C-alpha cells in the first residue's frame, strides 16, 4: 500500500463524493480570485482617474452608470448558482441519500478525550447493548457482555479499518465533550456531540492509510487526538476483522447458556 502524497493543493481524494466537493471548492476559489482581481483593477483605476490634479475640481453628483448594478446582479446570480446548483445537491446526497444498510458496513464511532473508539457489529450484524453504568477502563463503551448480540462485537481504538468500494455508515457520538470526526482524504467531517448519534456515510474508492483528526478544540491534548483509517481490499479487511478478539464473548459455554436464558426471561 503506497503512502499518500500531499502537495500544495487539496489533499489526495480517495472518496466517492470527493470530486463533487473538490469541484465546488475550485469553483468558489476561482470566483473569489475573479472578484479580487476585478475590484483591485477598479480600485487602481479610481485612484488614477480621480487623483487630485491642478485644474480639476471634484464633482459631487452621483454616477449615472448602470454598470455597478449589473455587476452586483451578476455576483448575486453566481452566488445563488453555487448555493442552489452546487452546494445543495452535494449536501443532499451526503446527508440524506444513504445507501441500504444491508449493502454497507455499519459502525459506531465514539469519541472521547482523547481517542476514537470504533465499534463493529459481529457476524450477526447487531450491536451489543451498551450502558453507561458499565463503562470502565477495560470497557470504554460500556457494552453489556450479558447481551448475546455483543459476543461477536469488535472494538478498536484509534484504528478504523474498512473495505474499499463499499459504503460505510458511521454513527458519530461522544462520551464527554464536543469533538469533530474528520478525515480530509475522504472529505468527511462531522461533529461528535454527547447525547446525540449523528449518522454519516462515505465510501473509499482507493486503498490507502490516512489520519483521523479531531477538528474541534476539545481539551489540553486536542492536538494528540489522532487515529488512523485504513481503506483496504475486501480480502484484507476480512482477514483483519477475523483476527480481532471478541472481548465480550463468554469463555465458558455454561455462562453463555445462562446469559441467553436470562435474556429470554427478561424479554418475556
ChimeraX attribute file (.defattr): number of C-alpha atoms within 10 A of each C-alpha:
attribute: neighborCount
match mode: 1-to-1
recipient: residues
	/A:1	9
	/A:2	7
	/A:3	9
	/A:4	15
	/A:5	7
	/A:6	9
	/A:7	8
	/A:8	5
	/A:9	6
	/A:10	12
	/A:11	15
	/A:12	16
	/A:13	18
	/A:14	22
	/A:15	19
	/A:16	17
	/A:17	19
	/A:18	22
	/A:19	13
	/A:20	14
	/A:21	15
	/A:22	15
	/A:23	12
	/A:24	17
	/A:25	15
	/A:26	13
	/A:27	14
	/A:28	15
	/A:29	12
	/A:30	12
	/A:31	16
	/A:32	12
	/A:33	12
	/A:34	12
	/A:35	13
	/A:36	12
	/A:37	12
	/A:38	11
	/A:39	12
	/A:40	12
	/A:41	12
	/A:42	11
	/A:43	12
	/A:44	10
	/A:45	12
	/A:46	11
	/A:47	11
	/A:48	9
	/A:49	10
	/A:50	11
	/A:51	10
	/A:52	11
	/A:53	8
	/A:54	5
	/A:55	5
	/A:56	9
	/A:57	9
	/A:58	8
	/A:59	7
	/A:60	6
	/A:61	6
	/A:62	6
	/A:63	9
	/A:64	7
	/A:65	8
	/A:66	8
	/A:67	10
	/A:68	11
	/A:69	10
	/A:70	11
	/A:71	11
	/A:72	10
	/A:73	12
	/A:74	12
	/A:75	14
	/A:76	12
	/A:77	12
	/A:78	14
	/A:79	14
	/A:80	13
	/A:81	13
	/A:82	17
	/A:83	13
	/A:84	12
	/A:85	12
	/A:86	16
	/A:87	16
	/A:88	13
	/A:89	13
	/A:90	16
	/A:91	12
	/A:92	11
	/A:93	12
	/A:94	15
	/A:95	13
	/A:96	11
	/A:97	10
	/A:98	17
	/A:99	14
	/A:100	10
	/A:101	12
	/A:102	8
	/A:103	10
	/A:104	19
	/A:105	19
	/A:106	20
	/A:107	22
	/A:108	20
	/A:109	24
	/A:110	26
	/A:111	28
	/A:112	20
	/A:113	18
	/A:114	20
	/A:115	18
	/A:116	25
	/A:117	22
	/A:118	22
	/A:119	23
	/A:120	25
	/A:121	20
	/A:122	18
	/A:123	11
	/A:124	11
	/A:125	16
	/A:126	15
	/A:127	22
	/A:128	24
	/A:129	15
	/A:130	15
	/A:131	11
	/A:132	12
	/A:133	10
	/A:134	15
	/A:135	14
	/A:136	11
	/A:137	8
	/A:138	9
	/A:139	14
	/A:140	16
	/A:141	21
	/A:142	17
	/A:143	24
	/A:144	20
	/A:145	21
	/A:146	20
	/A:147	19
	/A:148	21
	/A:149	20
	/A:150	24
	/A:151	23
	/A:152	21
	/A:153	25
	/A:154	21
	/A:155	24
	/A:156	15
	/A:157	16
	/A:158	19
	/A:159	18
	/A:160	23
	/A:161	20
	/A:162	25
	/A:163	23
	/A:164	22
	/A:165	19
	/A:166	19
	/A:167	22
	/A:168	22
	/A:169	20
	/A:170	22
	/A:171	19
	/A:172	24
	/A:173	27
	/A:174	23
	/A:175	18
	/A:176	16
	/A:177	18
	/A:178	21
	/A:179	30
	/A:180	22
	/A:181	25
	/A:182	20
	/A:183	19
	/A:184	19
	/A:185	20
	/A:186	23
	/A:187	19
	/A:188	18
	/A:189	16
	/A:190	18
	/A:191	19
	/A:192	26
	/A:193	19
	/A:194	17
	/A:195	11
	/A:196	12
	/A:197	17
	/A:198	15
	/A:199	18
	/A:200	17
	/A:201	20
	/A:202	23
	/A:203	23
	/A:204	24
	/A:205	20
	/A:206	16
	/A:207	19
	/A:208	18
	/A:209	18
	/A:210	20
	/A:211	18
	/A:212	24
	/A:213	22
	/A:214	27
	/A:215	18
	/A:216	17
	/A:217	13
	/A:218	18
	/A:219	13
	/A:220	9
	/A:221	10
	/A:222	17
	/A:223	14
	/A:224	12
	/A:225	20
	/A:226	17
	/A:227	21
	/A:228	17
	/A:229	17
	/A:230	19
	/A:231	25
	/A:232	22
	/A:233	17
	/A:234	14
	/A:235	10
	/A:236	15
	/A:237	17
	/A:238	14
	/A:239	11
	/A:240	13
	/A:241	15
	/A:242	13
	/A:243	9
	/A:244	13
	/A:245	13
	/A:246	15
	/A:247	16
	/A:248	21
	/A:249	19
	/A:250	16
	/A:251	9
	/A:252	8
	/A:253	10
	/A:254	9
	/A:255	13
	/A:256	18
	/A:257	12
	/A:258	12
	/A:259	17
	/A:260	14
	/A:261	12
	/A:262	13
	/A:263	13
	/A:264	10
	/A:265	9
	/A:266	8
	/A:267	7
	/A:268	5
